[in-house]
């Protein structure tokens, strides 16, 4: 039995302890930027269902999931978010900034739980992490420590690193500050930054052309919902251009990227169920502190390392949570 199938079965198994009794099933909206297949394969959707199951919610009994998937088309998200509001959902779970933005634009009254956002305060969705104040709460997915570790790991893989490229999305408000963090971390190593940006497939190709012209020796891809959707294209171009690359999302290594280090996003989706449960039991989202991630994972794709002619230090391999052979 595949792992994701087993997780789905968990959601259907009756538990001895059920969630707070309601006159009608809890109706939860699930709003996601990419496809349903992507949400399942990346373990995000199953993890949320598992979290709800652990709290006593059983699909078809006291839980109804209204799931909407934009299939990677951001322009569809406002319509899908409006559909969820019209469907009368009790809570909307939104993963990724585009989905969160669409949900926030669609309603200021329906509670929104976020499972994957670098900085909801910078985006204007919350007054502070401690007291969000509005209808949004949940979990952030990135901390400044992650960017520091990305530089540290990349420097271990590419000795005498002198030119480090950083791929950002110009529409992502959190990226400028994160580029600065990486620049500051690279400076003591004597590495100059090569900043490039993209928000469309052809722009990603041009960005790699710019990296080549600027003689970049390695690449860090900033976490972004669009870059996650284009992970395979980015991984293929990095290999084609013989550029060691690192992302914050594990999915990137699974489709051929060299390395990833970042938050265990499926665990965030599982923990998001706890917020949904509290809200269903009467808590106000504005009073629930937004939490930092608690689990991080390092993944190394050794097949890609061999294709690039890289020798990954044993110390780094020992630190890895997952080594893909």
Secondary structure by P-SEA (a helix, b strand, c coil): ccaaaaaaaaaacccccccccccccbbbbbbbcccaaaaaaaaaaaaaaaaaaaacccccccbbbbcccccccccaaaaaaaaaaaacccbbbbccaaaaaaaaaaccccbbbbcccccccccccccccccccccbbbbbcccaaaaaaaaaaaaaacccccbbbbbbbccccaaaaaaaaaaaaacccccccbbbbbccaaaaaaaaaaaaaacccbbbbcccaaaaaaaaaaaaaaaaaccccccccccccccccccccccaaaaaaaaaaaaaaaaaacccccccccccccbbbbbbcaaaaaaacccccaaaaaacccccc
